[in-house]
Structures are given as C-alpha cells and as structure tokens.
Amino acid sequence: MEPLKDSNVTRLPGTEDVRLREPPHNFEAEQALLGAILVNNAAYQRVAEFLRPEHFADPLHGKLFDSLSRLIERGQVVSAITLKTYVEQDEAMKAVGGAAYLARLAAASVHVIDAAAFGRAVHDLFLRRQLIELGEGVVNGAFGGDVDDTALQQIEVTEKKLYELATTGQTEGGFKAFRTALTEATVAAEAAYHRVGKLTGVATGLFQLDRLLGGLHRSDLIILAGRPAMGKSALATNIGFNAARAYREEHGEDGKPRAADGAVVGFFSLEMSAEQLATRMLSEQAAVPSEKIRKGELISTDFDRVLSVSHELEHLNFFIDDTPALSIAALRTRARRLKRTHGLGLLIVDYLQLLAPSGKTRQENRVQEVSEITRGLKTLAKELDVPVLALSQLSRAVEQREDKRPQLADLRESGSIEQDADVVMFIYRDEYYLMREEPKRRGDENDQRFNERHEMWRQRCEQMYGKAEVIVAKQRHGPTGIVRLAFEGQYTKFDNLPAEADGPGPAF
C-alpha cells in the first residue's frame, strides 16, 4: 500500500473547476498511522510530540487518535481488541463499522519506523488547510468595507497569525543532549577567552557594567528603565554605538561570516527620529553640544570636526527604524529581515510603552498589552538568538519618595516586564533631582542657618555633578549591584569614571 501519493486529494466529478477544490487531506495516511499505533503502541511515541487530534482531516480519526493517546499515556496497552468496548459505545464509530473498522485500520498499518513520516504528512496537510483558511480570511478582509480596519492593520494581523502558525507547526526541536549544550557553552567560553574584553556577551563599552553583566547575552531580554530625563535613550544609544564600532567579522569553519567582536545593531526609535539619533551620536563623538549642531551655531573648527566624525561613522553597522507606533508583529518582521540581510547582534527598542500590540483591537487593559509586548520581545530574543535591550518608563511613584532611586516595583503598568526580563537595569542621576531642590529660606530661619543649608546643598551638587548610576536590580546570570558612570549632558554621553571612582556598588 502507498498512502503517500503526489496527489493528496481524491478528485470528485467536476473538480476541474478550481472553485470546487477540496481542502488537502490524505485519509489513507491517517488510517495507516492509526493502524500502526494499534498494532504497535511504540509508533505513538514517534508522533506524540507534534501531532494533535485536531490535525486529522477526518474528525473520526481525530477522536480515535485522542482516545488512543489518552489510554497510552495512562500506560495501557491499546489494540483493536482492547478498544472494542469503546467503539461499540460510540455512535460515530458504530456508523462506520465499529470493531470491523478497527480491524481494517490495523490491516492498513505501516511499519513503526515509517510512522513518524506519516505523522508529519498528516501534520503538513493540516498546516496547508490552516493556510487556506487564513488566505480566505485575508481575501475576505481585504474585500470588506470596514474603514476602521486599514490594510496595514490587516497585514499586521495576518503576520501575527502566520507567525503563530509557523511556531506551533514546528515538528523539529525537543530535547538536546547535554553534551551538545556543553560543547556550545565551551565554544562560547573559548570565544570569550580570546576576545579583548573576555566577555561572553556583546560588550557595552562601559567597563564596570560589562564586568557586572558579562556583556549583553544572546537570547536575553534586557530592560533599561528610568524616569524621563534620566538619560535612558542616551545610554542605549551609547551602548549601541560602542557595540557597532567594535564590530569585527571572522569566518567560521562553515565559511559563513560571524561576529568575532561587537555587533550589528538594529535600533527601533519610536520616540526620536533617525536624524535626531544621528545628531546625538555626532555630538557625542565630536564633543560638540548637540543643540549647537541642531541650531547651526558652529565655528569652523567645530564644523570640520563634525564633518570628519560623520565620515568615520558612515560605515557603522548601525541601522535605525524610526517608524512611530510600531506594532510588536511589525517589529518582529523587520528584525527578522535585518537579521537575514545584514546579520544582527543587538536589538534596541526605545521605548517599550510606545509599541502597539498586534491586531486591530486593543486588549482589555494596558497591563495585558504590555504583557503581550514583553512576551513578544523575549520570544524574539530567543528566536533571533540576540540580546534585546528594551527601554521602559517608570511610574511616578518614584517622585513621591524621599529616596528616588528606582525599585523593581516601580516598573510601569505590568509585572510581566520584571517577570519576562533576564536583566532589569535602572538609570538614576541624583544631580537631576538635586538641581530642582535648591533650599528656600524658611520663615523662622536666620541667615546663618540658611547659608549653611545652601552650602551643604551646593557641595552635594558639586559632588554629584556629571555622575550617574546604573542599578542592576535583577540578573539571571549573575549578581546585582550599582555601577557608577560619568555623564556629560551637553554631549548626551555616558562614559567610564576614573578607575579610583569606578566600580560596582554593593549587591542588593
């Protein structure tokens, strides 16, 4: 018997008309697979990982597979004889012949070794039927007259459904032998040993942060959070620039290029335009205040320096997408495309709350939307095998406390941000708050006391001027702690502090 034929559909009279085409199916393959399981229950284990009752074109076959799987999972031996009682009680099974039908299935069985191939054939035909249904939905939606359902929204919904179909339709994967995982870990450790910074992840260029994190690790979701004006975008831009500038390629044993150091960087800037982002990077590297570049208030030496730096930076492997209100589905599609066309080693999203959820309708509340977005970013990090650095706003609760250093509880709108992230970092600049807390004379205060308080405030401002803290509040791979950095506001630049002033603070 040869159930796997080139044609998956038994043609009916008049089916030359494409409007009468049947969805693809292969009842013979389904029967042969069920028969193989009845004859030898070991065949079930070859398809149990990916095959489900709804994958069968014949609902009766799906019901039978469900019964077989439940009984086998309980440890029972299943055969045409042991199932006789079941089929005699089921009206649908009795209608097709009952026990006699089971006997025919057993007679149509294939060898247990072939069961996996037959299972994959059944699964593939299910996916084809799903594709047809999806395609019909796309066509009907495009013909529809709903003005609120734009073409771009329909495309996003379709992309999301296709992605879900692709991920649920994977029949490969499963357990990986420990020796394989161990080899991969050893290779990564060897690469880190030979790398300049001795890091397994992508270097941020900020030495103490790299020392604490070990770089930004592949498949990790890293959240960088802070209140407005703390410098989230500036720090993310600095990290992305440092990674792109350090990018160095080498060819592996398979002849394909791979990153020996640094990374190709994709930057989704939902808040700033690509031009504003480029201006910041020019300002940082040329040491010219960004507002002077924007206003054109440059002397000839400044302009020459900006021009020289722009020529140096134009070959950076740094790609910017400044599309506003991008959906997580569209972001995923564009990130995959960048990985395919240019390679990708680091993805930055500025910022998380500006992303839109997939689909034309919003979720019941913002918490659910943010949960979907963070899960999508974590899934993307694993799928593309790159670190994803996502920026996030913090709630105003920070402003109400005397100590305004952020905490995990301040993460805005959703606990899923903390849950899904592998690393959570907060950016904090005490200088920002001190400058807004200049002492005012109290009604019953004399000049001496007021001057003492004002002098103490001035000294604190001088002490904290140009300094920032990155608080690593969560890290799956290592310790938490505080890293102190230098910050030059006029150039929007974070940098390493001198060695004596640098170093991670105490762990939490």
Phi, psi and omega per residue, in radians:
M1 nan 2.409 -3.132
E2 -2.199 1.458 -3.077
P3 -1.270 -0.422 -3.113
L4 -1.529 1.636 -3.098
K5 -1.885 2.890 3.094
D6 -1.091 -0.671 3.126
S7 -1.654 2.178 -3.097
N8 -1.630 0.002 -3.056
V9 -2.236 2.305 3.013
T10 -1.372 2.067 -3.052
R11 -1.282 2.441 3.064
L12 -1.827 2.802 3.107
P13 -1.000 2.311 3.118
G14 1.522 0.062 -3.088
T15 -1.365 0.067 3.014
E16 -1.124 -0.436 3.074
D17 -1.307 2.078 -3.048
V18 -1.079 -0.379 -3.137
R19 -1.234 -0.269 -3.109
L20 -1.824 0.254 -3.122
R21 -1.155 2.398 3.071
E22 -1.471 2.637 3.034
P23 -1.074 2.549 -3.105
P24 -1.106 2.376 3.100
H25 -2.787 2.891 3.079
N26 -2.568 1.556 -3.116
F27 -1.083 -0.596 -3.134
E28 -1.106 -0.705 3.118
A29 -1.137 -0.697 3.119
E30 -1.117 -0.745 3.129
Q31 -1.128 -0.739 -3.120
A32 -1.116 -0.688 3.138
L33 -1.168 -0.813 3.116
L34 -1.077 -0.686 3.103
G35 -1.100 -0.707 3.129
A36 -1.077 -0.700 3.131
I37 -1.176 -0.672 3.112
L38 -1.122 -0.688 -3.104
V39 -1.315 -0.710 -3.113
N40 -2.487 1.875 -3.060
N41 -1.083 -0.291 3.116
A42 -1.102 -0.411 3.131
A43 -1.111 -0.510 -3.133
Y44 -1.079 -0.690 -3.095
Q45 -1.108 -0.374 -3.132
R46 -1.369 -0.277 -3.112
V47 -2.167 -0.077 -3.022
A48 -1.088 -0.527 -3.043
E49 -1.194 -0.618 -3.014
F50 -2.092 -0.276 -3.039
L51 -1.667 2.373 3.138
R52 -2.223 2.788 -3.121
P53 -0.974 -0.642 -3.101
E54 -1.241 -0.153 3.129
H55 -1.367 -0.250 -3.132
F56 -1.431 2.397 -3.140
A57 -1.229 -0.632 3.106
D58 -1.550 2.031 -3.111
P59 -0.988 -0.551 3.110
L60 -1.127 -0.724 3.092
H61 -1.118 -0.656 3.104
G62 -1.107 -0.753 3.102
K63 -1.087 -0.730 -3.116
L64 -1.163 -0.733 3.123
F65 -1.105 -0.669 3.122
D66 -1.094 -0.776 3.135
S67 -1.136 -0.772 3.127
L68 -1.031 -0.813 -3.068
S69 -1.138 -0.720 -3.126
R70 -1.128 -0.721 3.137
L71 -1.193 -0.740 3.137
I72 -1.153 -0.686 3.133
E73 -1.111 -0.469 3.091
R74 -1.385 -0.074 3.136
G75 1.579 0.199 -3.140
Q76 -1.526 2.627 3.035
V77 -1.499 2.195 -3.060
V78 -1.963 2.334 3.083
S79 -2.630 3.058 3.117
A80 -1.042 -0.541 -3.121
I81 -1.309 -0.827 -3.090
T82 -1.192 -0.393 -3.138
L83 -1.561 -0.034 -3.051
K84 -1.006 -0.786 -3.138
T85 -1.053 -0.716 -3.114
Y86 -1.084 -0.821 -3.061
V87 -1.237 -0.488 3.137
E88 -1.257 -0.355 -3.138
Q89 -1.664 -0.191 -3.090
D90 -1.744 2.112 -3.066
E91 -1.104 -0.690 -3.127
A92 -1.143 -0.695 3.128
M93 -1.216 -0.672 3.109
K94 -1.101 -0.603 -3.104
A95 -1.135 -0.515 -3.123
V96 -1.702 0.041 3.058
G97 2.195 -0.126 3.070
G98 1.081 -2.233 -3.087
A99 -1.078 -0.546 3.130
A100 -1.137 -0.591 3.126
Y101 -1.192 -0.675 3.089
L102 -1.090 -0.690 3.119
A103 -1.104 -0.669 3.119
R104 -1.179 -0.645 3.087
L105 -1.100 -0.784 3.137
A106 -1.078 -0.633 3.131
A107 -1.211 -0.473 -3.108
A108 -1.571 0.129 -3.014
S109 -1.150 2.735 3.076
V110 -1.900 2.982 3.107
H111 -1.140 2.536 -3.089
V112 -0.991 -0.549 -3.136
I113 -1.163 -0.549 -3.133
D114 -1.440 -0.140 -3.037
A115 -1.048 -0.693 -3.120
A116 -1.096 -0.703 3.139
A117 -1.147 -0.699 3.106
F118 -1.170 -0.689 3.097
G119 -1.084 -0.726 3.112
R120 -1.158 -0.613 3.103
A121 -1.128 -0.747 3.097
V122 -1.087 -0.743 -3.127
H123 -1.167 -0.729 3.138
D124 -1.080 -0.714 3.131
L125 -1.182 -0.585 3.043
F126 -1.084 -0.792 3.129
L127 -1.079 -0.652 3.111
R128 -1.114 -0.724 3.108
R129 -1.123 -0.668 3.102
Q130 -1.140 -0.679 3.102
L131 -1.105 -0.716 3.117
I132 -1.089 -0.782 3.136
E133 -1.100 -0.725 3.112
L134 -1.110 -0.755 3.129
G135 -1.081 -0.727 3.107
E136 -1.105 -0.669 3.103
G137 -1.125 -0.684 3.112
V138 -1.123 -0.787 -3.138
V139 -1.096 -0.818 -3.136
N140 -1.116 -0.680 3.106
G141 -1.136 -0.681 3.139
A142 -1.195 -0.569 3.093
F143 -1.339 -0.332 -3.082
G144 -1.139 2.760 -3.066
G145 -1.863 0.313 -3.112
D146 -1.264 1.964 -3.076
V147 -1.237 -0.403 3.128
D148 -1.372 -0.289 -3.126
D149 -1.733 1.503 -3.061
T150 -1.292 2.870 -3.137
A151 -1.061 -0.713 -3.126
L152 -1.131 -0.663 3.098
Q153 -1.141 -0.697 3.094
Q154 -1.091 -0.694 3.120
I155 -1.088 -0.755 -3.139
E156 -1.099 -0.739 3.119
V157 -1.094 -0.741 3.139
T158 -1.130 -0.745 3.103
E159 -1.024 -0.749 -3.139
K160 -1.096 -0.791 -3.129
K161 -1.143 -0.692 3.105
L162 -1.107 -0.726 3.130
Y163 -1.112 -0.763 3.121
E164 -1.101 -0.676 3.122
L165 -1.148 -0.692 -3.135
A166 -1.170 -0.727 -3.089
T167 -1.301 -0.674 3.120
T168 -1.324 -0.275 -3.094
G169 -1.637 0.131 -3.122
Q170 -1.367 2.164 3.122
T171 -1.789 -0.055 3.106
E172 -1.659 3.061 3.089
G173 1.824 -2.526 -3.111
G174 1.616 -2.720 -3.063
F175 -1.199 2.540 3.081
K176 -2.032 2.322 -3.138
A177 -1.030 2.485 -3.111
F178 -1.050 -0.613 -3.129
R179 -1.104 -0.573 3.096
T180 -1.184 -0.812 3.113
A181 -1.098 -0.648 -3.139
L182 -1.153 -0.694 3.103
T183 -1.093 -0.764 3.128
E184 -1.091 -0.716 3.122
A185 -1.138 -0.678 3.133
T186 -1.163 -0.717 3.102
V187 -1.078 -0.739 3.119
A188 -1.125 -0.697 3.119
A189 -1.149 -0.681 3.115
E190 -1.128 -0.741 3.116
A191 -1.086 -0.710 3.125
A192 -1.134 -0.642 -3.135
Y193 -1.100 -0.684 -3.110
H194 -1.459 -0.258 -3.106
R195 -1.329 2.654 -3.063
V196 -1.004 -0.833 -3.082
G197 -1.480 -0.017 -3.114
K198 1.007 0.690 -3.080
L199 -1.970 2.535 3.044
T200 -1.486 -0.387 -3.121
G201 -1.821 -3.077 3.101
V202 -1.297 2.206 -3.107
A203 -1.243 2.437 3.090
T204 -1.516 -0.254 -3.065
G205 1.470 -0.064 3.081
L206 -1.861 1.808 -2.841
F207 -0.997 -0.813 -3.093
Q208 -1.219 -0.570 3.069
L209 -1.180 -0.724 3.083
D210 -1.094 -0.655 -3.138
R211 -1.142 -0.672 -3.124
L212 -1.304 -0.695 -3.064
L213 -1.618 -0.425 -2.979
G214 1.308 0.426 -3.059
G215 1.520 3.094 3.097
L216 -1.597 2.040 -2.959
H217 -1.507 2.565 3.111
R218 -1.035 2.519 3.097
S219 1.214 0.139 3.125
D220 -1.621 2.540 2.939
L221 -1.769 2.010 -3.121
I222 -1.896 2.147 3.119
I223 -1.768 2.198 3.033
L224 -1.974 1.945 -3.012
A225 -2.081 2.737 3.105
G226 3.124 2.892 3.049
R227 -1.324 2.801 3.087
P228 -0.964 2.529 3.104
A229 1.308 0.103 3.067
M230 -1.356 -0.420 3.121
G231 1.906 0.461 3.141
K232 -1.030 -0.908 -3.094
S233 -1.096 -0.687 3.140
A234 -1.100 -0.770 -3.133
L235 -1.160 -0.750 3.123
A236 -1.089 -0.720 3.108
T237 -1.110 -0.753 3.103
N238 -1.052 -0.783 -3.140
I239 -1.101 -0.809 3.131
G240 -1.073 -0.748 -3.141
F241 -1.117 -0.790 3.139
N242 -1.052 -0.704 3.132
A243 -1.167 -0.751 -3.127
A244 -1.194 -0.659 -3.134
R245 -1.196 -0.552 -3.116
A246 -1.461 -0.042 -3.033
Y247 -1.056 2.238 3.113
R248 -2.459 2.304 -3.059
E249 -1.750 2.597 2.941
E250 -2.490 2.829 -3.122
H251 -1.826 2.266 3.131
G252 -1.361 -3.079 -3.127
E253 -1.111 -0.459 3.123
D254 -1.445 -0.005 3.114
G255 1.506 -0.110 -3.111
K256 -1.507 2.487 3.123
P257 -1.234 2.568 3.069
R258 -2.584 2.810 -3.086
A259 -1.343 2.088 3.045
A260 -1.490 -0.500 3.112
D261 -2.738 2.742 -3.139
G262 1.142 -2.795 -3.079
A263 -2.840 2.654 2.878
V264 -1.341 2.243 -2.985
V265 -1.943 2.285 2.982
G266 -1.913 2.176 -3.057
F267 -2.086 1.949 3.053
F268 -1.605 1.845 -3.084
S269 -1.813 1.651 -3.105
L270 -1.488 -0.214 -3.088
E271 -1.785 -0.833 -3.108
M272 -1.829 2.702 3.057
S273 -1.345 2.834 3.115
A274 -1.044 -0.634 -3.140
E275 -1.146 -0.736 3.109
Q276 -1.113 -0.686 3.121
L277 -1.129 -0.764 3.122
A278 -1.114 -0.657 3.109
T279 -1.080 -0.725 3.104
R280 -1.065 -0.770 -3.117
M281 -1.165 -0.680 3.073
L282 -1.089 -0.786 -3.133
S283 -1.043 -0.778 -3.115
E284 -1.092 -0.817 -3.040
Q285 -1.378 -0.552 -3.126
A286 -1.573 -0.112 -3.097
A287 0.974 0.763 3.069
V288 -2.125 2.226 -3.120
P289 -0.920 2.365 -3.056
S290 -1.096 -0.567 -3.128
E291 -1.212 -0.503 3.061
K292 -1.181 -0.666 3.110
I293 -1.150 -0.745 -3.120
R294 -1.135 -0.718 -3.080
K295 -1.493 -0.163 -3.108
G296 1.342 0.325 -3.123
E297 -1.560 1.118 -3.076
L298 -2.020 2.388 2.957
I299 -1.449 2.924 -3.003
S300 -1.034 -0.657 -3.140
T301 -1.178 -0.675 3.081
D302 -1.079 -0.801 -3.105
F303 -1.103 -0.727 3.116
D304 -1.073 -0.693 -3.137
R305 -1.179 -0.751 3.102
V306 -1.068 -0.750 -3.137
L307 -1.123 -0.750 -3.140
S308 -1.105 -0.766 -3.138
V309 -1.143 -0.676 -3.131
S310 -1.082 -0.626 3.094
H311 -1.179 -0.592 3.121
E312 -1.233 -0.605 -3.015
L313 -1.529 -0.259 -2.989
E314 -1.177 -0.279 3.126
H315 -1.732 0.155 3.113
L316 -1.108 2.514 3.045
N317 -1.483 1.144 -3.068
F318 -2.255 2.033 -3.042
F319 -2.046 2.306 -3.047
I320 -2.046 2.314 3.003
D321 -2.110 1.965 -3.079
D322 -1.883 0.477 3.091
T323 -1.117 2.169 -3.132
P324 -1.343 2.729 3.059
A325 0.885 0.706 -3.140
L326 -1.201 2.447 3.093
S327 -1.488 2.771 3.137
I328 -1.110 -0.566 3.116
A329 -1.188 -0.747 3.126
A330 -1.182 -0.680 3.104
L331 -1.067 -0.749 3.137
R332 -1.065 -0.765 -3.129
T333 -1.097 -0.781 -3.104
R334 -1.206 -0.640 3.110
A335 -1.149 -0.722 3.092
R336 -1.065 -0.734 -3.125
R337 -1.105 -0.735 3.123
L338 -1.118 -0.705 3.107
K339 -1.082 -0.703 -3.103
R340 -1.254 -0.654 -3.018
T341 -1.584 -0.666 -3.066
H342 -2.138 -0.081 -2.993
G343 1.411 2.702 -3.108
L344 -2.610 2.285 3.139
G345 -2.125 -0.284 -3.141
L346 -2.702 2.301 3.125
L347 -2.056 2.267 -3.141
I348 -2.113 2.327 -3.138
V349 -2.134 2.066 -3.106
D350 -2.159 1.735 -0.014
Y351 -2.348 3.003 -2.921
L352 -1.031 -0.742 -3.056
Q353 -1.225 -0.227 3.114
L354 -1.546 -0.141 3.062
L355 -1.288 2.589 3.081
A356 -1.798 2.566 3.068
P357 -1.220 2.826 3.120
S358 -1.275 2.644 3.081
G359 1.683 2.839 -3.073
K360 -1.447 -0.375 -3.122
T361 -1.832 2.453 3.120
R362 -1.368 2.736 3.122
Q363 -1.223 3.037 -3.110
E364 -1.083 -0.621 3.100
N365 -2.605 2.932 -3.056
R366 -1.162 -0.526 3.125
V367 -1.041 -0.778 3.126
Q368 -1.141 -0.655 3.123
E369 -1.107 -0.824 -3.139
V370 -1.124 -0.628 3.090
S371 -1.072 -0.764 3.109
E372 -1.098 -0.702 -3.109
I373 -1.165 -0.796 -3.122
T374 -1.173 -0.667 3.076
R375 -1.108 -0.698 3.119
G376 -1.112 -0.693 3.135
L377 -1.200 -0.684 3.102
K378 -1.154 -0.743 3.092
T379 -1.065 -0.714 3.133
L380 -1.124 -0.713 3.113
A381 -1.037 -0.738 3.139
K382 -1.254 -0.705 -3.107
E383 -1.127 -0.798 -3.110
L384 -1.498 -0.176 -3.135
D385 1.010 0.800 3.089
V386 -2.352 2.714 3.015
P387 -1.263 2.436 3.059
V388 -1.999 2.031 3.114
L389 -1.747 1.922 -3.097
A390 -1.983 2.277 3.117
L391 -1.525 2.624 -3.106
S392 -2.527 2.508 3.047
Q393 -1.402 2.684 3.063
L394 -1.860 2.718 3.137
S395 -1.257 2.863 -3.124
R396 -1.267 -0.091 3.141
A397 -0.992 -0.487 3.134
V398 -1.025 -0.725 -3.037
E399 -1.193 -0.375 -3.068
Q400 -1.447 -0.231 -3.083
R401 -1.637 2.729 3.073
E402 -1.221 -0.820 3.042
D403 -1.547 1.925 -3.011
K404 -1.610 0.224 3.048
R405 -1.175 2.293 -3.066
P406 -1.178 2.725 3.066
Q407 -2.266 2.889 -3.127
L408 -1.009 -0.589 -3.114
A409 -1.159 -0.269 -3.119
D410 -1.440 -0.140 -3.130
L411 -1.023 2.216 -2.906
R412 -1.364 2.329 2.890
E413 1.319 -0.324 -3.092
S414 -2.803 2.274 3.024
G415 -1.233 -0.234 -3.132
S416 -1.179 -0.395 3.093
I417 -1.077 -0.869 3.110
E418 -1.128 -0.685 -3.078
Q419 -1.183 -0.793 -3.046
D420 -1.392 -0.436 -3.049
A421 -1.307 2.504 3.026
D422 -1.498 -0.557 3.098
V423 -2.346 2.351 3.012
V424 -2.131 2.130 3.121
M425 -2.128 2.539 3.057
F426 -2.052 2.442 3.037
I427 -1.781 2.303 -3.065
Y428 -2.492 2.286 3.071
R429 -2.189 1.876 -3.140
D430 -1.081 -0.554 -3.140
E431 -0.963 -0.700 -3.104
Y432 -1.017 -0.784 -3.111
Y433 -1.333 -0.654 -3.134
L434 -1.071 -0.714 -3.116
M435 -1.099 -0.374 -3.136
R436 -1.743 0.099 -3.094
E437 -2.112 0.599 3.114
E438 -1.057 2.273 -3.076
P439 -1.068 2.473 3.039
K440 -1.923 2.553 -3.113
R441 -1.152 2.269 3.077
R442 -1.430 2.741 -3.046
G443 -1.033 -0.703 -3.069
D444 -1.771 0.354 -3.023
E445 -1.741 2.329 3.087
N446 -1.462 2.996 -3.068
D447 -1.078 -0.719 -3.086
Q448 -1.085 -0.824 -3.117
R449 -1.131 -0.715 3.134
F450 -1.130 -0.729 -3.138
N451 -1.141 -0.624 3.100
E452 -1.111 -0.812 3.136
R453 -1.124 -0.716 -3.133
H454 -1.140 -0.670 3.129
E455 -1.171 -0.707 3.089
M456 -1.074 -0.722 3.107
W457 -1.104 -0.747 -3.121
R458 -1.116 -0.699 3.135
Q459 -1.135 -0.721 3.096
R460 -1.095 -0.704 3.109
C461 -1.067 -0.762 3.130
E462 -1.116 -0.692 -3.122
Q463 -1.137 -0.661 -3.070
M464 -1.656 -0.066 -3.083
Y465 -1.080 2.309 3.078
G466 1.230 0.365 3.131
K467 -2.154 2.585 3.127
A468 -2.460 2.807 3.096
E469 -2.156 2.369 2.921
V470 -1.882 1.988 -3.091
I471 -1.679 1.935 3.081
V472 -1.521 1.755 -3.020
A473 -1.609 -0.331 3.108
K474 -2.586 2.388 3.052
Q475 -2.698 2.081 -3.130
R476 -1.181 -0.525 -2.957
H477 -1.718 -0.070 -3.053
G478 -2.998 -2.849 -3.047
P479 -1.360 2.891 3.007
T480 -1.775 2.945 -3.139
G481 2.900 -3.056 -3.127
I482 -2.051 2.272 3.090
V483 -1.953 2.256 -3.131
R484 -1.753 2.329 -3.081
L485 -2.229 2.828 2.988
A486 -1.579 2.545 3.133
F487 -2.364 2.160 3.072
E488 -1.916 1.755 -3.032
G489 -1.068 -0.670 -3.080
Q490 -1.172 -0.414 3.107
Y491 -1.871 0.070 -3.038
T492 0.787 0.916 -3.021
K493 -2.206 2.224 2.963
F494 -1.723 2.471 -3.108
D495 -2.571 3.033 3.113
N496 -1.327 2.467 3.023
L497 -1.350 2.791 3.026
P498 -0.954 2.650 -2.989
A499 -0.943 -0.699 -3.078
E500 -1.235 -0.428 -3.126
A501 -1.700 -0.110 -3.042
D502 -1.627 3.004 3.059
G503 2.199 2.515 3.125
P504 -1.103 2.506 3.086
G505 -1.379 -3.007 -3.123
P506 -1.139 2.604 3.074
A507 -1.242 2.665 3.133
F508 -1.336 nan nan
